[in-house]
């Protein structure tokens, strides 16, 4: 049997036959889910199939996170549909306040190394940090998987991205992935599986690895994946009793491209409006005045991100011209941040802490900017209208960059805290 990449190996196991890049196969799914922006259609399509039950009640969930709590009657109607559906079939529902799907799903032990996961959300690739193959699909595809526990795949070619070097002060995983996106561009890995590896990846915390895999789709990737290690196993230890069967790439596996990045001397990175691959070193945009700062989302709303921001904000005040909104990614993170005193630091600094969820990122309710306003955000996208107003300007940066910029009222370098 030929040497395989992680994608070839996991898809082969889930198809029950030997697969290589370019092959088509029907594969068994380990877990699937939807969020409130996509699950209304999942429910409709599932009901149209005429089946009486789902393939496995334990292998599906709906997370109400995008418009949470509901901002209007239309969304409330959708939320009721989701609650009624999950109540009727006795399915997992993570309702308002539970958090963002891409934090809640792994937090609840639904994803393990070697799993094949589908989500009706484009950033499902986040779980590659656990050594799983996970990808976003449309609501109709998700409904099919919910009914039969399977879906079809074309086995993607793989790109190996080797990240090495000592991570500089003031630089975080968000900067690393933006640096890679700047080089490969938004279509540089279209329908590819990107394997992130190298000594710098191993040095990252699991929370920072989630950030990198989360943004693999911003390269056009089908999957973003990393080989699991003790950091992954420690995270899962208290979350599942299932047997863990990790998968690793074989020596001699074939890659369509191998890219190597030495991040020892990179600056903090900023994605400028209005595309994620419009990336520059922070020096180019330092001094740009901002109206709003946002810390949170499935990319950077984890405890470590909040700790980074709190370390910068402690004993200081947010600029009077800036609205600083902070959304913890889950209830668990919110409670830990409360216990550690981070929430107190944020509120005393003048930030507004909102409920766990997607918050301003999706642009349906919280924190919609006005025309011509400038936002610095830890989110993963800065497209026109992304935060609810196509006439606003969104810059993306790390939690440290966002926090220091909120203090100074302009995009600022986190390496210069004074």
C-alpha positions in Angstrom: 0.0 0.0 0.0 1.4 3.4 -1.0 2.4 5.9 1.6 -0.5 8.2 2.6 -1.1 11.7 3.8 -3.4 12.3 6.8 -6.3 13.0 4.5 -5.8 9.9 2.4 -5.5 7.8 5.5 -8.6 9.0 7.3 -10.8 9.0 4.2 -9.6 5.5 3.3 -10.5 4.2 6.8 -13.9 5.8 6.6 -14.6 4.5 3.1 -13.4 1.0 4.0 -11.1 0.9 1.0 -7.7 2.1 -0.1 -7.9 5.7 -1.5 -5.5 8.2 -3.0 -5.8 11.8 -4.0 -8.3 12.2 -6.8 -10.4 9.2 -5.9 -14.1 9.5 -5.1 -15.7 7.6 -2.3 -18.7 7.5 0.1 -17.4 7.7 3.7 -18.9 7.2 7.1 -19.2 10.4 9.2 -18.2 10.4 12.9 -20.0 13.6 13.8 -22.0 16.4 12.1 -23.7 19.6 13.2 -25.3 22.9 12.2 -25.6 26.4 13.6 -28.6 28.6 13.7 -27.8 30.4 10.5 -27.8 27.1 8.5 -29.8 24.6 10.6 -33.3 25.9 9.5 -32.5 24.6 6.0 -31.1 21.4 7.5 -34.4 20.7 9.3 -36.4 21.5 6.2 -34.3 19.3 3.9 -34.2 16.5 6.5 -38.0 16.5 6.7 -38.3 16.4 2.9 -36.3 13.2 2.9 -39.2 11.4 4.6 -37.1 9.6 7.1 -38.3 9.1 10.7 -35.1 9.4 12.6 -31.4 10.5 12.4 -28.6 8.0 11.8 -27.2 8.4 15.4 -28.6 10.8 18.1 -25.2 11.1 19.7 -23.4 12.1 16.5 -25.3 15.4 15.7 -25.8 18.7 17.4 -27.3 22.1 16.7 -25.6 25.2 18.2 -27.4 28.5 18.4 -24.5 30.9 18.3 -24.7 33.3 15.3 -27.7 35.3 16.3 -27.6 34.6 20.0 -29.8 35.8 21.7 -32.2 36.4 18.9 -32.2 40.0 17.5 -35.6 39.9 15.8 -38.9 38.0 15.3 -37.7 36.2 12.1 -34.6 34.7 13.9 -36.8 33.8 16.9 -39.0 31.8 14.5 -36.0 29.9 13.2 -34.7 29.3 16.8 -38.1 27.9 17.8 -38.0 25.5 14.7 -34.6 24.2 15.9 -35.7 23.7 19.5 -38.8 21.9 18.4 -36.8 19.7 16.0 -34.2 18.7 18.6 -36.9 18.2 21.3 -38.9 15.9 19.0 -36.0 13.7 18.1 -34.1 14.0 21.4 -31.0 15.5 19.8 -28.1 17.6 21.2 -28.9 21.3 21.3 -26.5 24.0 22.6 -28.8 27.0 23.1 -28.1 30.7 23.6 -25.2 31.4 25.9 -23.4 28.1 25.4 -21.0 29.6 22.9 -19.6 29.4 19.4 -20.0 26.0 17.7 -16.3 25.6 16.9 -15.5 25.9 20.6 -18.5 24.1 22.0 -18.2 21.0 19.8 -14.7 20.0 20.8 -15.2 21.2 24.3 -18.0 18.7 24.7 -15.8 15.8 23.4 -17.6 15.3 20.1 -14.4 15.4 18.0 -11.4 13.0 18.4 -8.2 12.5 16.4 -8.8 10.5 13.3 -12.5 11.5 13.1 -14.3 12.7 9.9 -16.5 15.6 10.8 -19.0 17.7 8.7 -20.4 21.0 9.8 -22.8 23.4 8.1 -20.3 26.2 8.7 -17.2 27.0 6.7 -14.9 27.1 9.7 -15.5 23.5 10.6 -11.8 23.0 9.6 -10.9 24.2 13.1 -11.0 20.7 14.5 -7.9 19.8 12.4 -6.0 21.0 15.5 -7.2 17.8 17.2 -6.0 15.6 14.3 -9.4 15.2 12.8 -10.5 15.8 9.2 -13.3 18.3 9.4 -14.9 20.5 6.7 -17.8 22.8 6.1 -20.7 21.7 3.8 -24.0 23.1 2.7 -27.2 22.5 4.7 -28.6 20.0 2.2 -25.4 17.9 2.3 -25.6 18.0 6.1 -29.2 16.9 6.1 -28.2 13.9 3.9 -25.4 13.0 6.4 -27.8 13.4 9.3 -30.2 10.9 7.7 -27.7 8.2 6.7 -24.4 8.9 8.4 -22.5 9.2 5.2 -21.4 11.6 2.5 -19.3 11.6 -0.7 -15.8 13.0 -1.0 -13.2 13.5 -3.6 -9.9 12.8 -1.9 -8.0 16.0 -1.9 -4.3 16.5 -2.8 -2.3 17.6 0.3 0.0 20.6 0.9 2.6 20.3 3.6 3.2 23.6 5.5 6.3 23.4 7.7 6.5 26.2 10.3 9.8 26.6 12.0 11.8 29.2 14.1 11.3 30.8 17.4 8.1 32.8 17.7 9.0 36.5 18.2 7.7 38.6 21.1 4.4 40.2 20.2 3.7 37.6 17.5 1.0 34.9 17.9 -0.6 32.1 15.9 -3.0 34.6 14.2 0.0 36.5 12.9 1.5 33.2 11.7 -1.5 32.1 9.7 -2.0 35.6 8.2 1.6 35.5 7.1 0.9 32.2 5.4 -2.3 33.5 3.8 -0.4 36.5 2.5 2.0 34.2 0.7 -0.4 31.5 -0.6 -3.3 33.8 -1.2 -7.0 33.1 -0.7 -7.1 30.5 -3.5 -3.7 28.9 -2.8 -5.0 25.7 -1.4 -8.4 25.4 -3.1 -9.9 21.9 -2.3 -6.6 20.8 -0.8 -5.8 19.3 2.6 -3.2 21.5 4.4 -1.0 19.7 6.9 0.5 22.1 9.3 3.7 20.8 10.9 7.2 21.7 12.1 8.8 22.7 15.4 6.9 26.0 15.7 3.6 24.2 15.5 4.6 21.7 18.2 5.6 24.7 20.4 2.2 26.3 20.1 -0.5 25.7 22.7 -3.5 23.8 21.5 -5.6 27.0 21.7 -3.2 28.7 19.2 -3.3 25.6 16.9 -7.1 26.0 16.7 -6.6 29.5 15.4 -4.3 28.3 12.5 -6.6 25.4 11.5 -9.7 27.7 11.8 -8.3 29.9 9.1 -7.2 27.1 6.7 -10.5 27.7 4.8 -9.2 31.3 4.1 -6.6 29.6 1.9 -9.5 27.8 0.1 -8.6 24.5 1.8 -11.0 21.6 2.2 -9.1 20.5 5.4 -6.6 22.0 7.7 -5.0 19.4 9.9 -2.2 18.8 12.4 -0.8 15.6 13.9 -2.1 15.1 17.5 0.3 15.0 20.5 0.1 15.1 24.3 -1.4 18.6 24.3 -4.4 17.2 22.3 -4.7 14.1 24.5 -4.6 16.2 27.7 -7.4 18.4 26.4 -9.5 15.4 25.6 -8.8 13.4 28.7 -11.5 15.1 30.8 -13.9 15.4 27.8 -14.3 11.8 26.5 -13.9 8.2 27.5 -13.9 7.1 23.8 -10.8 5.3 22.5 -8.5 7.6 20.7 -7.1 6.3 17.4 -4.9 9.0 15.9 -3.7 9.0 12.3 -0.3 10.3 11.1 1.1 10.9 7.6 3.4 8.2 6.3 7.0 8.8 5.4 7.1 9.2 1.7 3.6 10.5 1.3 3.0 12.6 -1.8 2.2 16.3 -1.5 1.3 18.6 -4.3 3.3 21.3 -2.6 5.7 21.6 0.3 6.1 25.1 1.8 8.4 26.1 4.6 8.1 29.2 6.7 10.7 30.5 9.2 8.7 32.8 11.5 11.6 33.9 13.6 11.6 37.5 12.3 8.1 38.2 11.2 6.2 41.3 12.5 2.6 41.2 13.8 0.4 40.9 10.8 -2.7 42.8 9.7 -5.3 41.8 7.1 -6.5 45.0 5.6 -10.0 45.6 4.1 -11.6 43.9 2.3 -10.0 40.5 1.8 -8.2 38.1 4.3 -5.2 37.8 2.0 -4.7 41.6 1.8 -2.0 41.2 4.5 0.8 43.5 5.6 3.2 44.0 8.4 1.7 46.0 11.2 4.2 48.8 10.6 2.4 49.7 7.3 -0.9 50.5 9.1 0.2 51.7 12.5 -1.6 54.9 13.5 -4.8 54.1 11.6 -7.6 55.5 13.8 -10.2 53.0 14.9 -13.8 53.3 16.1 -14.4 49.8 17.4 -12.3 46.8 18.6 -13.6 43.3 18.9 -12.0 40.3 20.7 -13.7 36.9 20.3 -15.0 34.5 17.6 -14.2 30.9 16.8 -10.7 32.2 15.8 -9.6 34.0 19.0 -12.2 33.9 21.7 -10.5 31.3 23.9 -9.2 31.7 27.4 -5.6 32.2 26.3 -6.7 35.0 24.0 -8.6 36.7 26.8 -5.6 36.3 29.1 -3.3 38.0 26.5 -5.8 40.9 26.2 -6.2 41.2 30.0 -2.5 41.4 30.5 -2.4 44.5 28.2 -5.5 46.1 29.6 -4.9 45.6 33.4 -4.9 49.0 35.2 -5.5 50.9 32.0 -8.5 52.5 30.2 -9.8 51.9 26.7 -9.6 55.0 24.5 -12.7 57.1 25.0 -13.3 57.2 21.2 -13.3 53.3 20.9 -16.0 50.8 21.6 -14.2 47.6 22.8 -16.5 44.5 22.6 -15.4 41.1 24.1 -17.2 37.8 23.5 -15.9 34.7 25.2 -16.1 31.7 22.9 -18.0 29.5 25.3 -19.7 29.4 28.7 -16.8 27.3 30.1 -14.3 30.0 29.0 -16.6 32.8 30.4 -16.6 31.1 33.8 -12.9 30.5 33.8 -12.3 34.1 32.8 -14.6 35.2 35.6 -12.7 33.0 38.1 -9.4 34.3 37.0 -10.5 38.0 37.3 -10.3 38.7 33.6 -13.8 39.9 33.2 -13.3 42.4 36.0 -10.2 43.7 34.3 -12.1 44.2 31.0 -15.1 46.0 32.6 -12.9 48.3 34.7 -10.9 49.1 31.6 -14.1 50.2 29.8 -14.7 47.2 27.6 -18.2 45.7 27.1 -18.3 41.9 27.7 -21.2 40.2 25.9 -22.6 36.7 26.1 -20.7 33.7 24.7 -21.4 33.4 21.0 -20.3 34.8 17.6 -21.1 38.3 18.8 -20.3 41.1 16.2 -18.4 38.8 13.8 -21.5 37.7 11.8 -23.1 41.2 11.6 -26.7 40.2 12.5 -27.0 42.0 15.8 -24.3 43.0 18.3 -21.8 45.7 17.5 -22.8 46.6 13.9 -20.6 49.5 12.8 -21.8 52.7 11.2 -20.7 54.0 7.7 -17.0 54.6 7.3 -16.2 53.3 10.7 -12.9 51.3 11.2 -12.8 48.1 13.2 -9.9 46.0 14.4 -11.0 42.5 15.0 -9.7 39.0 16.0 -12.2 37.4 13.6 -11.3 35.4 10.5 -13.0 37.4 7.8 -13.1 41.1 6.8 -15.2 41.0 3.7 -17.4 44.0 2.8 -20.5 43.7 5.0 -19.1 41.0 7.2 -20.0 42.8 10.4 -23.3 44.0 9.1 -22.3 47.2 7.1 -20.6 47.1 3.7 -19.5 50.7 4.2 -17.3 49.9 7.2 -13.6 48.9 7.1 -12.5 45.8 9.0 -8.9 45.0 9.9 -7.9 41.7 11.3 -5.2 41.1 13.9 -4.2 39.1 17.0 -5.7 39.5 20.4 -2.7 41.5 21.5 -2.9 43.8 18.5 -6.6 44.3 19.1 -6.2 45.0 22.8 -3.3 47.6 22.5 -5.2 49.3 19.6 -8.3 49.6 21.8 -6.2 51.4 24.4 -4.5 53.8 22.0 -7.5 54.5 19.7 -5.5 53.5 16.6 -3.9 50.4 15.2 -0.8 49.8 17.3 2.1 47.4 17.6 1.7 45.0 20.6 5.5 45.0 20.9 5.4 48.6 22.0 3.1 48.6 25.0 4.1 52.0 26.3 
